[in-house]
Amino acid sequence: MEFTKLSEKLYDADCVFTGEGQIDYQTASGKTPMGVAQEAKKYGIPVFVFMINRNWY
């Protein structure tokens, strides 16, 4: 998150959209959507996460 300077970009955001191919147990361990959500939470910004998994049943 430091590399992208996400905090600076969230400063005046109304909401955040992020995505991942699959949301699973690894997501909570540090995949990008979790990092984005944690950073946005510091500013009270809502986060919308999109995911797609073609093998979803």
C-alpha atoms as one frame of an Amber mdcrd trajectory, in Angstrom:
protein
   0.000   0.000   0.000   2.935   2.312   0.586   4.188   1.835  -2.976   0.879
   3.034  -4.437   0.518   5.863  -1.893  -3.026   4.662  -1.256  -3.463   6.793
   1.872  -2.927   9.968  -0.126  -5.437   8.848  -2.743  -8.062   7.993  -0.123
  -7.842  11.382   1.553 -10.980  12.827  -0.066 -12.573   9.679  -1.542 -16.284
   8.980  -1.047 -15.931   5.228  -1.576 -13.451   2.638  -2.839 -13.863  -0.133
  -5.399 -11.436  -3.045  -5.460 -11.493  -6.575  -6.771 -10.054 -10.050  -6.644
 -10.457 -13.179  -8.719 -11.591 -15.191  -5.711 -12.434 -14.281  -2.134 -11.247
 -17.085   0.137  -9.389 -17.809   3.378  -6.239 -16.209   1.914  -8.025 -12.884
   1.462  -7.984 -12.234   5.202  -4.265 -13.001   5.232  -3.250 -10.090   3.093
  -4.626 -10.130  -0.435  -5.076  -6.677  -1.932  -8.803  -6.227  -1.116  -8.104
  -6.714   2.597  -5.273  -4.186   2.562  -7.404  -1.670   0.700 -10.314  -2.207
   3.111  -8.094  -1.778   6.167  -6.639   1.451   4.808 -10.068   2.833   3.849
 -11.416   1.968   7.296  -8.956   4.452   8.825 -10.855   7.201   6.992 -14.341
   5.728   7.442 -14.661   5.153   3.688 -16.968   2.367   2.481 -15.367  -0.324
   0.297 -17.018  -2.348  -2.462 -15.240  -5.568  -3.428 -15.919  -7.289  -6.722
 -14.916 -10.874  -7.320 -15.318 -13.482  -9.980 -14.701 -17.182  -9.767 -15.837
 -19.165 -12.758 -15.648 -22.368 -10.722 -18.156 -21.107  -8.138 -21.040 -23.537
  -7.605
